[in-house]
């Protein structure tokens, strides 16, 4: 896909998404805000739940691992408990962090 065509698609997506979100906010008497937009994207199933899970686990791991002075296994166990995941799932997310989404 050419860069120009890709930009046209992204521009149209952004324009339509903003329009629909603003209409949604007006209908429900909400103030359009970033947090509300994120919730709207999730509710409209425009963000894959696995992407949310992967992003959250990776960010939390980086924060927790740095704070635990290199206790990788303990950090993984803590995250598994915190997010109600198996330790195997957390390890898998860490192992495949650079895979295509």
N, C-alpha and C positions, 0 to 999 in steps of 0.2 A: 504494500500500500504506500502510495507516495506521501511525502510529508504534508503536502497541501491538502490532500484528501483527508488524511488523519486529523489535521487541524480543523477542517470543516466539520468533521464528525464530532470532535471534542467540543467545538464551539456550540454546535447545535445541542449536544447533550447538556452542556452547562446552561445554555439559555432555557431549554425546556425544563430542566430540573429546578432551576431557580424560580421560574414561573409557577410550576406546580407546587413547590414548597411554599411560596408566598400565598397562593390560593388556599392551600391547606391551613396555613396560619390564620388567614383572614376568616375562613370558615369556622375555625375552632377558637377564634379570638385569642390567638397566641402571638407573642412578640417573636419575629424571626431572629433566631440566635444560632450561633455555631453548634451548641450542644443539642438544640432542637433539630437542626439539620442532620446531625449525625444519627440521632434517634429515627428521624424520618427515613434516612437511607437504609437503616437496618430494618425498619418496619416494612419498607417497600421491597425488601430482599434484594437490594442492589449491592450489598456487601455480603460475601459468603461467610457464614458462621465460622468456618475453619480458618479463614483469614483473620478474623477477630481473635480467635483462640490463639493462633500462632503469634500474632503481633503482641498480644497481652502477655503470653508466657515468656516470649523472648525479652520484652522490656522488663518484666518483673525479675527474670533470671539475672539480667545484667545488673540491675539495681541490687538484688539480694546477694549475688555472688561477690560483687565488689565489697559489700558490707560485711561479708562473712569470712573474709581473709582466706579465700581459696578453698572453702569447704563445698566443693561442687555437689557431692552426693547429698549433703545435708540441705543445700539450696533446692535441689531437685525434689527431695522428699517434702520440703516445706511447701513448694509450689503445687505439688500433686495434692497435698492435703488442702491447701488454700482454695484451689480451683476445682476440687472434687474430680481429679483425673488420676489415672494410674501413673506410677513413676515411669512405666514403660512409655506411655504417651508423651510425657514431658521429655524423656531422653530422646524419643523419636523426633520431636519438634526441634530440639537442639541439634540433633544430628543432621537434619534436613533443612536447616535454617536458610541455606542459600539456594534451595531448589526453586524452580519457577512456581509462581503462585497460580 
